[in-house]
Amino acid sequence: EVQLQAFGGGLVQAGGSLRLSCATSGFSFDDYAIGWFRQAPGKGRERVSCVGSNGGSPNYADSVKGRFTVSRDNAKKTGYLQMNSLTPEDTAVYYCNIADFWGQGTQVTVSS
């Protein structure tokens, strides 16, 4: 059974940092790219970042470039999203995605 679980969200003040993790099981993790998405209240789901199967070719939405860093540990079958210099506009539920599978989201709330 394929399982993805995102965790690491929380409440942080503006300027703070969080690291999200996406723990997975049930498939060949290192065969797939990982995507991170977010959905703010009243808005559509936005792709934040993704990284290739071997950790290469990271890319980012313009809104997070220079602040967020995506990575992965294939031995641990886990993906990561390091988020720095957070702003209230980053407040959203964050999801990890691999192929057709989505993890449960983790709430990130940034207070001003």
Secondary structure as GFF3:
##gff-version 3
##sequence-region A 1 112
A	DSSP	beta_strand	3	7	.	.	.	ID=ss1
A	DSSP	beta_strand	10	13	.	.	.	ID=ss2
A	DSSP	beta_strand	18	25	.	.	.	ID=ss3
A	DSSP	three_ten_helix	29	31	.	.	.	ID=ss4
A	DSSP	beta_strand	34	39	.	.	.	ID=ss5
A	DSSP	beta_strand	45	51	.	.	.	ID=ss6
A	DSSP	beta_strand	59	60	.	.	.	ID=ss7
A	DSSP	beta_strand	68	73	.	.	.	ID=ss8
A	DSSP	beta_strand	78	83	.	.	.	ID=ss9
A	DSSP	three_ten_helix	88	90	.	.	.	ID=ss10
A	DSSP	beta_strand	92	98	.	.	.	ID=ss11
A	DSSP	beta_strand	101	102	.	.	.	ID=ss12
A	DSSP	beta_strand	106	111	.	.	.	ID=ss13
###
